[in-house]
Amino acid sequence: MPRRALPVRLAAAVTAAALALTGCGATARSDTGTPPVEHGTVRIAAAGETPSFNPYSAFGAGPARYAYDSLVNVDPDGAVVSGLAASWQATTTAAAFTLRPGITCSDGTPLTASAVARALTYAGDPANQLAGAQTVLPNVPFTATADDATGTVSAVTTTPYPFLIRTLGLLPVVCPAGLDHPEKLDRETRGTGPYVLTRYTPGGPYEFTVREGYTWGPAGATTAAPGQPARIVIPVVPQASTAANLLLTGGVHIAMVGGPDRARLSGRGLATVDVPMVVGLTFFNHRPGRPLGDPALRRALVGALDRQGLANVAVGGTGRPASDVRPAGGVCHADRATADLPGPDAVSALGAAGWTRDGDGRLVKDGRQLRLRVLTSAESGPTLPSAAELMARTWTALGADVRLVGESLPALVSAMYQTGDFDVSMGSTPGFPLPAQFAPFFSGPLPAQGLNFSGIANPEYEALVARALQEPDTAGCDTWNRAAAALFRSADVLPIADGSSTLYGYRTTFAAANGGQIVPTSIRLHR
């Protein structure tokens, strides 16, 4: 069978960096007490280029917030608030949204319910291979319809999915002019959002200009509020150290900075919002013929690790062992890893599973030494190769023959999803905000039919997921968390460290939600 291209959801997960950091947000407050600047220009640093501003592409999902709206929004406290829709309701198989009156697209045409249903249908069509859209939408088929007389958009799914408001409702809506000519969306914006893309330069900067008459932002926010910037300019600043220098000198007003560069920004009067993230996520290959299909062996390998030491290496300082596969503050987040991951006693169970140390100290079973191929990539995080090295040293001391392989990110993904040539893979979490979005990675068919690249088969997890899918929104959180505990007890997955990056603002205030996504209508530049 020929190899398939990188799966849509995974492609978006590993390329849309803005979606990889998920969690609750906050409102940034700086030390400035000066009035806001009227009709000002705010410069917001981006870590990488944006080759496409199509909000349904893997690259355009991040900057889409400036030019496109969604039916609902999630505020910095994690609550769902209004957007294009004034009201909404949902079960596990159906959702309905009633539009606000008076919404217009950037070309002046009124937004109708039919236009929204068309956008949902287009974005959800697998034939269109829209990676950015697929990371937002529910991973079950749906049908969208509209009633223009009442301004109602409805969607019905083929199977239950508990988070329809937080998936269908958060998709950026492309107006009809954009859907008529989708090839133009790489360099133009056709949405209802508070800004319009007015300048595109390859490699940056990118420039957005504010829209007048905009009144349908999150919870009714408008662009007529005092101090709303007239322009948003986005320069590309790949290095965190350079971004920190520009923040200190006013060369940029807002930037995300992680790692050691944060130390020199402390106490400088900058606005700050910490964005939780999971640093490193380790998978074990369960496929036939691979040794880690043995649950006793997986549990022993995890139990032998110094999780605190791994966390320290992963964050480049004093770390905290990860509590979940998702960042703190996310939907249904709970600390199940601490109690449910195997401990040192799991090593003693190796003998009962047939693993012994031979005269040379090698860990063997049926006369064959345990050999492990451990893959990681610095492109997934600069500290991950060092964390993998510490992990490998621990397992070598246990008697395993460990081959530590550093790969490019494409090569790592190829091993995971195409060749299957790995035993342990340490990378970045896909960063999905909802527990249901992880289910295809932890259960179901192998590639190319599915996304379960490590071949996990955990009946307890699958049964709990089936139950959680019947429970609407956060009513199923306890069930989702019990499902995660089942994965941890079986050592099916190992998150390494809870970490964070920080959004800094120079003479600015702003609100951030959904993993550091800046709310455009909240930005204020001060004198």
Steps between C-alpha positions, in 0.01 A plus 500: 500500500646845414578733784247765574571864566517618859149467649300821498457531876861417571623739233311778666616397845870512413492807276244730659713604796235740622271207564763300682478706815161461657358598834331785676603859444497823696502876467845657484565810709817704465642758739394788277231732626493718192196540273459280193624620163219579257532354147840353585706223342583189703784269395454135598795266440443164332751217544459378142381602158137468395501361146120494491240712677226255408348429845428142398865427418753376757686831486213749494316377808702722739472842332140425398380657825569851365287470186251222571236435763351180634146430615610507865816589689674367809594774746820510711324310778402217264129591480315498167381850402329644195656561161309499174230313691294668768372170636573130461402157625623146447464134583759235419362461145362843405580869542319820407630857489291815453691784332517856624329747266698748292821301444685587181795351316808708427366567146181646648264212424272383783584168662214250477439170671534331160846651460608360837359155421687508170826583679448216751425254220801609294739487797373160611521328162790248522556534125618857551785390733482818709746430780431807712126446490529133589681577827200709610203300372365187671661179375162357398307577179229768518243671281437876523174672401363852527177694548561853374160620622594436862878538456555148634784267406458134596730199488430132554771235550489137394628382839511665844761763570485690830670831412305628201484860626877505565578356155242607241456824690871589491561453127600829329223585254611585145254721313354395160744717305785297649334164437433604140874550447683302771829527312507872589478437875874447530563874455158656562246480780126462448346487843288691748782571747615829655796538261576445131835387357621802301865414438678171445876476458669160456689440823307782670401743623125457459259788560137508609276809497206545736139485377256774594151405612604168648273416798487120525824406671530273806213577739405795275842670477532776238779682317353833604632465855760764601855399417425226247812488278453608141768260376649168605843432349649151535877475443666156492746459789622136514741532795369536855806704595431748219134525599608575858737774380225658290258493794749683720561770239143534373582352160199274549211546741392136553697175470498144631827408674597173665811353659784687669434830318204555729734570793624829355145619431393464861446822693512719190141625520377277220151358480504121541277201438636152575386236250502141637640223281615140520871460421550163339266205455638146478333214312591129507463285191251219566503364147550126438865400513600792724603421859294780656179322417573335839314712762722375785806623312345839426402544861849406618669743263276785614528401866881507482508862383577799720201709394619803695841482335340468158279802568801706608683419176190558285443854626868587533479565873274400785206323342177335607414152372206523263161435652312422179552472124344847474613824665369621833181702475361321196155349467467200736864527608584299813815359657466127440862439399645542849285229657454266206834478319704194609753547778830326585318186618412428136864405437471205737221354284739443210599159629143376502471617140805294401764774495826429686854640526765271353857469622600810305222710652292497182121495524394193304195288425514167317872559456460833318610834642253785510587743221326835474505758220420836663414788267479871568545829316638834615244658266229380740676682784867583559515323837338174387819329373658555842193360672509198270868452583422491873223251430737283295765500775244375751393215275859411416569465872199269516671275244346612171696568181373848412561670168426872530418655161460873436288570193361792309134559574389362160712187554355454850147530368580258217621239750188544710241499221659318209787261574417424866875463562522612862449364848478828688414839352533823696354811342263785554139447598254572220361754746131444441281690749238224536548146632290355219749624241768269638291183470608415140865510612439267796259251341368378168681381187864543407604728215406518216145426615533699822723713723585245772865487392624319811233230476347556845228249586364581845148357549439700819590827327281416200201413718530822700537710183185340358318603818646852505390560140140465620538777760462863384784751536669499843241268658727216391822635652519235771463226239766658276738520794440138594581411139830689526578314822455169315764609248741596776455177699584301188796729419354562155618861499732714714479882514831644617459847654253776564648819364405837362593779267419863570331768293663836571369843418697826477274794594199286420210328666316209341304185577603152386296184483526152350867444562633850454281609211478878533146641487530775232230725645678502838832648380590846626824689442585753771697823483 
